[in-house]
């Protein structure tokens, strides 16, 4: 269910000017959204659930792709990207199941640090507690803004050059869910036309998706992790 927050994480990342510029000018996300999604999921699963060989393989792959992207290895953008994944994952989980306990938030904060440090983020740059993360997040969020690069990237993601029919059909819902999870200021900057009808669609999504998810056996709920690790190891 935390993956449902992936779209919100992408939009938050675009709200960092350096990240937005890199995506708009160097990323193939719009032309190959499924390929980029596959690579991103491979990285996340390798960093969190993989072994040392998995992490080494993915770190080399990502570093090669980032080698010519200005600012890709700066601490600020790296910390922001990793933090958006944590924040959006928490919001998505809480949207479905209610507030996380503090010890669960601490466990997630500790685990998600790996997503940054595997990309050369200094370990000491990652907030050392939930309270420190929350304080840093509020400060960083105040500086976030939707630039022309961010709007261009979002427009391309909404209407990718190449995508199967089922993805094109799902994109309106995916981006509504993403926008609804955002802080209200950034939601308005990305989508000035956001309406009550949009919010109703998102409420309906959570009302249907959450009980269905609860009914699934654990093996089906954890299938994405196993699938991505197999895909990574075959590659």
N, C-alpha and C positions, 0 to 999 in steps of 0.2 A: 504493500500500500504506500510505502514511502516513495516508490518510483512515480506515483501520481504527482508528486511535487517536483518532478524533473523539469517540467516546463517553466515553473516559477523560478527554479534555480537558474535556468538559461536566461530568463528575462532580467533577473537580478544581476547576473554577470554582465549582461549588456549595459546595465546602468553604471558600470565603471568605464570611464572614457577610454582608458588604455585597452581594456578587453574588447570593447565595442569596435575600436579601430582595427584591432587584430582580426576579429571575426569578419568585419565588413570587407577588409582588403586582402585577407590571406586564407580565410576558411572556405572549405567546400561544403559546409553544412547545408546551404540552400540548394546546391546542385545535387547533393547526395546525402539527404538527411538520414536514410537508414544506415548507410555505411558509416557515417560519423557517430550515429547512435550506438551502433555495434562496437565501435572502437572505444567510446566513452564507457559503455557498460563493461567491456573487457577490462578496462583500466580500474574501474571501481571494484569489480569483483576480485581482480588480482590483488589489489592493494589491501582489501579488507579480509578476503577469505582465502587467498592463494598462499602458496609456499614461496620460499626465497627465489626459486627458479622462475616462477610466474611473475613475481614483482620485478626481478631483474630484466626479464624479457620485455615487459610493458614499459618499464622506465626508459629503456633504450629506444623503444619505438616512439614514445611520446617526445623524448628529447630530440630525436631526429626531425619530427614534424614541427617542433617549436624553434628549431635552430635559427630560422630566418625571420621569425616574428618579433618585431621590436617590443621590448618590455615583457616578453613571455617569462623571463626569469627574475623579474623584479619582485621583491618581497611583497610590496603592496598588492599588486594584482593577484599574485599567487595566494596570499592570505584571503583576499576577498573571494576568489573562486571557491576555495575549500570551505569557507564559512557559509557561502550561499547554499552549498550542498547540505550542510548540517541544518541551517535554518529552515530551508524549504522542506527537508525531510521531516523535521520535527512538526512543522505546521501541517503537513499532509497527514502525518500519523494522528495528531491531535484532532484534526478535522473529522477523522473517521472514528476515533476511539476515545477521545477525551484527553485531558491534560496528562502529561508524563510526570512521573514521580521524579524528585530531584536526583536520586541515585541513578535512575535510568538516563536522565539528561547528562549526568557526569560520565556515564559509560559511553554514551554516544559521542560526547565531546572528545573523550580520549581516543575512541576508535576513528573518528573522522579526521583527527590530526594526521593520520597516515596518508590521507589523500593529498595533503600538502607537502609533507616531508618527503614523500616518494618523488615529488617533482622539485626537489632541492629547496623547499621552504625550510629555513632554519627552525629547529625544534623549539627554540626559545621564543619564536615569533607567535606560536600558537597559544591562545589564552590558557592559563593554568587552572582555571576553574570556571564553572557555569557563571558565577557572578562577574568574573573578569570578561568572559565572552559577551555577556549581555551588555555590559558597559561599553566595551569596544564596538559592538554591533550598532548600538544607538548612535555613537559618534560617526562611524563609517557610513551608516545609512543616511545621515543628515547630509553627507557630501555626495551621495549618489544622485545621478541625474541622467535623463534620457536625451542623448545627443542625436544629431542627424545620422551619425553612423549607427547608433542603436536602432533608430526608426527604420533605417534602410535594411539592417540585418533582420529585424522582426518582420518587415514586409516580405522579405525573401523566404523566411521560415514559414510564414503563413501560406505562401504560394510557391512551393519549391519547383525548380525546373523539371525535376524527374521524381516521380513518386507513384507507387501503385495506387489503384483506385480506392482500396480500402483505407489507405493512409489519408488520402485527400478527403475522404468522407469523414474521417475521425478528427481531422485537424481543427475544425471549428470548436468541437467539444474540448479537445486537448488544451487549446489556448484559452478558452473560457475558464477552465479549471485553474490554469496557470495564473491568469490575471486576477481571479478572485482571491487567490492566496497572497497576492502582493500587498504590501502596505498601500493605503489608499492613495497617497500622493503619487507614487510611481504608477499605480494602475491608471490614474487619470492621465499621466503623461504618455503612457503607451497607448491607451485607448480612451480618448476623450468622449466617445459615444457610448461608454459603458452604461447599461440600463438595468432596470428591475427585471426585465425579461431575461437578460444574461444571467443575473444572479439566480433566478428561478431555475434555469437550466442546470446550473452548478449544484444547487440544493438537491435537485432531482437525481443528479449523478451520484452524489454521496448517499442519498437515501436508498438507492438501488445497489450500489457497489459494495457498501459496507456489509450488509447482511449476507450477500452472496459470498463475499470473501470469508466471513466467519464460518460459513458452511463447508468451505473447501478443506480437504484433509491436508495435514502438514506437508506431505510429500508434494502436493500440487503447489502449495504456497511457496515452497523453497525451490521449486523447479527452475526459476530464472537463474539462481546462483549456480546450480549444477550445469545448466546449459551453457552459460557464459564461460565457465572454467573449461569445459570440454572444447568449446569453440576456440578459446585462446590456445590451449595445448595442441590442438590439431594444426593451427596456423604456425 
